[in-house]
Amino acid sequence: MLILSMKEGHDGGIVAIEDGKLLFALESEKDNYPRYDRITGELMARAAGMLDKQPDVVALGGWVKGEFSVEPPSRTGYFGVGEGAISDEAGKFFGKDVRYFSSTHERSHIYTSLGMAPAAPGQAYYSLVWEGNIGDFYRIDERGEATHLQHVLTDPGAKYAYLFALADPGFPLGKGKFRFNDAGKQMALTGFAEPGPLTPDEQKTIDFILDRDGIILGLSKEEMSWSHLYNAGVWSQEYRNAAAKHSQAIFNRFYDYAAKNLTEGLPLLISGGCGLNCDWNRLWRESGLFSSVFVPPCPNDSGSALGTAIDAQWFYTGQATIDWDVYAGENFVEDVVPDPAKYETRPLVASEVAKYIKDGNIIGWARGRYEMGPRALGNRSILAAPFTVDTTVRLNKIKRREDYRPIAPIALESDAPKWFVGSVQDPYMLYFNHVTSDELKAITHVDGTARTQTVTRERNAGITDLLEAFREQTGFSVLCNTSLNNNGRGFLNRTSDLIEYGETYGLDGYVINDTFVTPRAS
């Protein structure tokens, strides 16, 4: 059975699964398109070009006919798990008979994590979906049937980000305003918080936000001008302190329910955009409530097309688990040859690249197929040595982003316990760890943590070769790793864009598939 699945709305994507194996996962924002983009004709054409036959099932993720989840439903719509949350009907696709499947956006998150979790036939799970709108727990039985358990909090992701908007004088007034990137910025700023008890002013502001329904559509920030954080500035210490307590308050709402009611000790599957919050993931893993915790590399809407495909596979075959690889995007496109008058091009040798990086150079690394999800995991990365604060400053300047944003490390999994304490086995960069070495200044956040990705030869042989070579030369199997993208756009995916980016923003060299490219000496 070949299933072709599409996700409408922001973070649009197209995936294909055949007989339980993921063939590809394409995202509209990748290849230097705007972040959070909707499905484009270009993406549809490229997806069609990767198939050699027509699908048996076309799966269309439930969505809405507008910008917000309260709009009229498209297909099965946004919310729902049980009756009415799935549709199956006959139809035509390029003149061929197919089944048209749809299930709700809510189900897409549940089945992303279920289908991508390590195979465990007959295993029951708890599932947590927390995202911009949904904040709910579920139980998945041994057959893969999901049952809703409890609605805990409306709009947890939106409420998390709203504190940043409240403090930011540049956030626009009026209802219905939202910025997707505020949550990630706030996650970085919570690291600057000072310890201390919750103040009455903080309590009042946090309670007001968490107890308010319809935070995006129903509240304009000037209605909170009474708060001590209103336009206080995201650089202010009072905002940073409150941001950490706000984050903990949201987590506590979910933890309190789980500690009281989820008592079977089942594994926990986490999905939804809040699954990108590394601190919350760490807290769940360390909570002791679950036998294990699994978060997929694409827990946000970038994984929704895949979740709907998995749901369709489960519906027609009774099996949810899929065979997948995180590098499921398109191959890097060598559409131009670097100008030989300006660049020297030679075969990739890991020891040469490691020495170049050790000497202080910053490179763009683009090899093979791009990663699914929003995190650069070693195939579309900017790499640098991890030792100096100056490197952090330079990387944030290249990325054109705020100087408080941390730089993540990529490390050999076998060596990671030398450099980090915590959830050190983390192939998808989803947990915080504490850094143990004072020499790793470029990847150590102000609170002593790092969002680590660990690699093995089985998962990424090329990066493993580079880290082993860097270890031979420096003693450290760690590098800085940040995403290879223009600000506000998805990963670069062709040589022409990469060279233009490097020349504009100051990269010192490139690895392009199996070649190493450096500027010629002037």
Secondary structure, DSSP 8 states (H G I E B T S, - for coil): -EEEEEE-SSS-EEEEEETTEEEEEEETTTTT-BTT----HHHHHHHHHT-SS--SEEEE--EESSSSTTS-EETT-SS-SSTTSEEEEEEEETTEEEEEEEE-HHHHHHHHHHHHS---TT--EEEEEESSS-EEEEEE-TTS-EEEEEE--SSHHHHHHHHHHHH-TTS--STT---TTHHHHHHHHGGG-------HHHHHHHHHHHH-SSTTTS--GGGGTTSTTTT--TTSHHHHHHHHHHHHHHHHHHHHHHHHH--S---EEEESGGGG-HHHHHHHHHSSSSS-EE--S--SGGGHHHHHHHHHHHHHHS----B--S--S-B-B--S---TTTEEEEE--HHHHHHHHHTT--EEEE-SB--SSSS--SSEEEEE-SS-HHHHHHHHHHHT--TT---EEEEETTTHHHHEEES---TTS-SEEEE--TT-GGG--TTSEEE-EEE-TTT-HHHHHHHHHHHHHHS--EEEEEE-B-TTB-B--BHHHHHHHHHHHT--EEEETTEEEEE---
